[in-house]
């Protein structure tokens, strides 16, 4: 007698400041399009993630010099309306005219007519008001739907808010995982107060954290994996989105399983002992 697997629960969502709901667990593409795996395998992994409800895909013009965007284009072909695409402009391209030009090049590589969320990859020398003005131009043209930032610390966010139109920022994408907790001191609370979701990149520290005995022990107690523990840690706070990269189907399924893991007080205390939360301001870390 054949038995079927129970249906997957829906991926939880959080809301952007506009009110639009987006999945809290998405798909990262940093490292894709670089020949580490075959393009077909990377496309298949992204398509599986979409099938499993992880319909937010994060990419950037910087990743493989646009190669990752081309992988995304293949993955979302025929199902673009079901996917929330996040892309990024390099700070060197973030002038008023340069942002528009960079966005149009990304749209071409993505084979789409719009980007759902377009981010400034990190703060450079271009004044915020120039980049914001370009984002607003792109919004009026229908080429982007929302805009946000990446790798901005608290003082940067305050400067952004002070710039004309800066309060429309939809997210701040930053490095966050059990070993990189500096944002908990002030940046994460600041974003929470302003109802700006934080998007955690490298939530499993590119795999380097997975052999730590604290994560291994918690995983064993729950019948989970260390990667799932790290993802559950990042997702434990409302308004946080995690975008792990997974280039093969097994890792995609493993990441999806993190949504079934609820860390309890004992787990969180063990993680605090292993990776103490910050007690003072530290500079924002980046990879």
C-alpha positions in Angstrom: 0.0 0.0 0.0 1.4 3.4 -1.0 1.3 6.3 1.3 1.8 9.9 0.3 3.9 12.4 2.2 1.9 14.9 4.2 1.5 18.3 2.5 4.0 21.0 3.3 2.8 23.8 5.4 2.9 27.2 3.8 6.1 29.2 4.2 5.5 32.0 6.8 5.6 35.6 5.6 6.5 39.0 6.9 5.4 42.3 5.6 7.3 45.0 3.9 6.5 48.6 5.0 4.1 48.8 2.0 2.1 45.9 3.5 3.1 43.4 0.9 3.8 39.9 2.3 7.0 38.1 1.4 8.3 34.7 2.5 10.7 34.7 5.5 12.8 32.0 3.9 14.1 32.6 0.4 16.8 31.6 -2.0 20.3 33.2 -2.3 22.4 33.1 -5.4 25.8 34.4 -4.3 28.3 32.0 -5.9 25.9 30.9 -8.7 26.9 31.3 -12.3 30.6 30.9 -11.5 31.0 27.3 -12.6 31.0 25.7 -9.2 28.1 23.6 -10.4 26.4 23.2 -13.7 24.0 25.9 -14.7 21.3 23.2 -15.1 21.8 22.1 -11.5 21.6 25.6 -10.1 18.5 26.3 -12.1 16.9 23.0 -10.9 17.8 23.9 -7.3 16.1 27.3 -7.6 13.1 25.8 -9.2 12.7 23.2 -6.5 12.9 26.0 -3.9 10.1 27.8 -5.7 8.1 24.6 -5.8 8.6 24.3 -2.0 7.3 27.9 -1.4 10.6 29.7 -1.1 9.5 32.2 -3.8 11.8 35.1 -2.8 15.1 34.9 -4.8 18.0 37.2 -4.1 20.7 38.1 -6.6 22.9 41.0 -7.6 24.7 42.5 -10.6 28.0 41.8 -8.8 27.4 38.0 -8.5 29.4 36.4 -11.3 29.3 39.7 -13.1 25.7 39.2 -13.9 25.9 35.4 -14.3 23.8 34.7 -11.3 21.0 36.9 -12.7 21.1 34.8 -15.9 20.7 31.6 -13.7 17.7 33.3 -12.1 16.2 34.2 -15.5 16.2 30.5 -16.4 14.8 29.4 -13.1 11.8 31.8 -13.2 11.0 31.4 -16.9 7.3 30.8 -17.3 6.6 31.5 -13.6 7.8 35.0 -13.1 4.6 36.2 -11.5 5.0 33.6 -8.7 8.5 34.9 -7.7 9.6 37.9 -5.7 13.0 38.9 -7.2 15.5 40.9 -5.2 18.5 42.5 -7.0 21.2 44.9 -6.1 23.1 47.8 -7.7 26.8 48.3 -6.9 27.6 51.6 -5.1 29.9 52.6 -8.0 26.9 52.5 -10.3 24.5 54.1 -7.9 24.4 57.7 -9.3 21.2 59.1 -10.6 21.9 58.0 -14.2 24.1 55.0 -13.3 21.4 53.3 -11.2 18.9 53.5 -14.1 21.5 52.1 -16.5 22.5 49.3 -14.1 18.9 48.4 -13.5 18.1 48.2 -17.2 21.1 45.9 -17.7 20.0 43.7 -14.8 16.5 43.5 -16.3 17.9 42.3 -19.6 19.9 39.6 -17.9 16.9 38.6 -15.8 14.7 38.5 -18.9 12.0 40.4 -17.0 10.3 43.7 -17.1 10.6 44.6 -13.4 12.5 43.9 -10.2 10.4 43.5 -7.1 13.0 44.9 -4.7 16.1 46.7 -5.8 18.8 47.3 -3.2 21.9 49.6 -2.9 24.5 46.9 -2.3 26.5 48.9 0.2 27.1 52.6 0.9 29.6 54.2 -1.4 30.5 57.8 -2.4 27.3 58.7 -4.1 24.9 60.7 -1.9 21.8 58.9 -0.8 19.6 61.5 -2.4 20.9 60.7 -5.8 20.4 57.0 -5.5 16.9 57.5 -4.0 16.0 59.8 -6.9 17.0 57.1 -9.3 15.0 54.5 -7.4 12.0 56.8 -7.6 12.5 57.2 -11.4 12.6 53.5 -11.8 9.5 53.0 -9.7 7.5 55.5 -11.8 8.7 53.7 -14.9 7.5 50.4 -13.5 10.9 48.9 -13.6 11.2 48.3 -9.8 8.4 47.9 -7.3 10.2 48.6 -4.0 13.7 49.7 -3.1 16.0 49.0 -0.1 19.6 48.8 1.0 22.2 46.3 2.0 25.1 46.5 4.5 24.0 49.7 6.1 24.8 50.2 9.8 22.6 52.2 12.2 24.2 55.6 11.5 23.9 54.9 7.8 20.2 54.1 8.2 19.7 57.3 10.1 21.4 59.3 7.3 19.2 57.5 4.8 16.1 58.4 6.7 17.2 62.0 6.8 17.6 62.1 3.0 14.5 63.1 0.8 12.4 60.0 0.3 14.6 57.9 2.5 11.8 56.8 4.7 10.5 54.6 1.8 13.3 52.0 2.3 11.8 48.5 2.3 14.6 46.4 3.8 18.2 46.3 5.0 20.1 43.2 3.9 22.9 42.4 6.3 25.2 39.6 7.5 23.5 37.7 10.4 24.0 34.3 11.8 24.9 32.8 15.3 28.6 33.8 14.9 27.7 37.4 13.6 25.4 38.9 16.2 26.6 42.5 16.3 23.4 43.8 14.7 21.4 42.7 17.8 22.9 45.5 19.8 21.4 48.5 17.9 20.8 47.9 14.2 18.2 45.1 14.5 16.2 47.0 17.2 16.4 50.2 15.1 15.0 48.3 12.1 12.3 46.7 14.2 11.2 50.0 15.7 10.9 51.4 12.1 9.1 48.2 10.9 11.8 47.6 8.3 12.5 43.8 7.8 16.0 42.7 8.0 17.2 40.3 5.4 19.9 37.9 6.7 22.5 36.9 4.2 25.0 34.0 4.9 22.7 32.8 7.7 24.8 29.6 8.0 28.2 31.5 7.6 28.9 29.8 4.3 28.9 26.5 6.1 31.7 27.3 8.5 29.4 27.2 11.6 28.0 23.8 10.9 30.5 21.7 12.8 30.3 23.8 16.0 29.4 21.5 18.9 26.6 23.7 20.1 24.7 23.5 16.8 25.4 19.8 16.5 24.1 19.1 20.0 20.9 21.1 19.4 20.3 19.5 16.0 20.7 16.1 17.6 18.2 16.9 20.3 15.6 17.9 17.7 16.3 15.4 15.0 17.4 18.3 12.8 20.6 19.4 11.1 23.1 22.1 12.2 22.1 24.2 9.1 18.5 24.0 10.2 19.4 25.2 13.7 21.3 28.2 12.2 18.4 29.1 10.0 15.9 28.7 12.9 18.1 31.0 14.9 18.0 33.7 12.2 14.3 33.4 11.8 13.4 33.4 15.5 12.7 37.1 15.5 9.7 38.5 13.7 10.5 40.5 10.6 13.7 38.7 9.7 14.1 37.0 6.3 16.9 34.5 5.6 18.3 33.9 2.2 20.6 30.9 2.3 22.2 29.8 -1.0 21.6 26.2 -1.9 22.9 24.9 -5.2 21.6 21.3 -5.0 18.2 19.8 -4.3 19.3 18.1 -1.0 20.3 21.4 0.5 17.2 23.2 -0.7 15.0 20.6 1.0 17.2 20.8 4.2 16.8 24.6 4.3 13.0 24.3 3.8 12.9 21.9 6.8 14.2 24.6 9.1 10.7 26.1 9.1 9.6 23.0 11.1 12.2 23.6 13.8 11.2 25.8 16.8 14.1 26.6 19.1 13.1 26.5 22.8 14.5 28.4 25.8 17.1 25.7 26.4 18.4 25.9 22.8 18.6 29.7 22.9 20.5 29.6 26.2 23.0 27.1 24.8 23.5 29.4 21.7 24.0 32.4 23.9 26.7 30.5 25.8 28.4 29.4 22.6 27.9 32.7 20.7 27.4 35.5 23.3 25.1 38.3 22.2 26.8 41.7 21.9 27.1 43.9 25.0 28.4 47.0 23.1 28.3 48.6 19.7 30.5 47.0 17.1 31.1 47.9 13.4 28.8 46.2 11.0 30.4 43.0 9.6 30.4 42.2 5.9 31.4 39.3 3.7 
